[in-house]
């Protein structure tokens, strides 16, 4: 169990192991709710980072994986286009 202390300003640092497991980043917002049994519930007020990735590659479903060589070629093309150089 991770423990934290409330400061004189009412601030609490979320322990690193919890931040890491949840993928919390600076700027993420949390909602606090006290249920009828007095149990504190903390939820993401904004969508957590890992959920933003859900379905990102759906357009690739059923297609063969891209090879490392194809990735390197695509990166070189993109860099050349960005720098205005011939491929």
ZINOR-V918976 format. One record per helix or strand of 3 or more residues. SS is the DSSP state (H for helix, E for strand). FROM is the first residue (numbers start at 1). TO is the last residue. If there is no record, write none. Layout:
ss = (SS | SS)
from = (FROM | FROM)
to = (TO | TO)
This chain:
ss = (H | E | E | H | H | H)
from = (16 | 30 | 40 | 49 | 58 | 68)
to = (22 | 34 | 44 | 52 | 60 | 83)
